[in-house]
């Protein structure tokens, strides 16, 4: 006699509410008082911040591109030496 197992059957997961200690709730409320107040930004300010962020990303990519181009030039130079 053999027992058959269903293939692909996953064990049932029990859901329960997370247990939060009382000290954690106290520290969470203390952390909220240390935050600076939220200041609503205009759509123009949001777009300007996105532009500045994107400019920083592009500048970083350009720096990476310059270093990669130097590495490529070195490898191409080595290739010409090896082929000669």
C-alpha positions in Angstrom: 0.0 0.0 0.0 1.3 3.4 -0.9 -0.1 6.8 -0.2 -0.5 9.2 -3.0 0.4 12.9 -2.8 -1.1 15.5 -5.0 1.5 17.0 -7.2 1.8 20.8 -7.1 -0.4 21.2 -4.1 1.0 24.0 -1.9 0.5 24.0 1.8 -2.2 26.4 3.0 -0.8 29.5 4.6 -2.6 30.8 7.6 -3.1 34.5 7.8 -2.8 36.2 11.2 -2.5 39.8 12.2 1.1 40.8 13.0 1.8 41.1 16.6 3.1 44.6 17.6 4.7 45.0 21.0 3.4 48.0 23.0 6.9 49.5 23.0 7.0 49.6 19.2 3.9 51.6 19.0 5.3 54.2 21.4 8.5 54.5 19.4 6.5 54.8 16.2 4.6 57.8 17.5 7.8 59.4 18.8 9.3 59.1 15.4 6.4 60.9 13.7 6.9 64.0 16.0 10.6 64.2 14.8 9.6 64.5 11.2 9.5 67.8 9.5 6.0 69.0 8.4 4.8 68.1 4.9 4.8 71.1 2.5 2.7 70.8 -0.6 4.6 71.4 -3.8 3.2 72.9 -6.9 3.2 70.8 -10.1 5.9 73.2 -11.5 8.2 72.5 -8.6 7.7 68.8 -8.9 8.6 68.9 -12.6 11.7 71.1 -11.9 12.9 68.6 -9.3 12.4 65.7 -11.8 14.5 67.6 -14.4 17.3 68.2 -11.9 17.2 64.5 -10.9 17.3 63.4 -14.5 20.2 65.7 -15.2 22.2 64.2 -12.4 21.4 60.7 -13.7 22.5 61.7 -17.3 25.7 63.3 -16.0 26.6 60.1 -14.2 25.9 58.1 -17.3 28.1 60.4 -19.3 30.9 59.9 -16.9 30.5 56.1 -17.1 30.4 56.3 -20.9 33.7 58.3 -21.0 35.4 55.6 -18.8 33.9 52.8 -20.9 35.1 54.5 -24.1 38.6 54.7 -22.7 38.5 51.0 -21.8 37.3 50.2 -25.3 40.0 52.2 -26.9 42.6 50.4 -24.8 41.2 47.0 -25.8 41.0 48.0 -29.5 44.7 49.1 -29.3 45.6 45.7 -27.8 43.6 44.0 -30.5 45.6 45.7 -33.3 48.9 44.8 -31.5 47.7 41.1 -31.2 46.6 41.0 -34.9 49.9 42.4 -36.1 
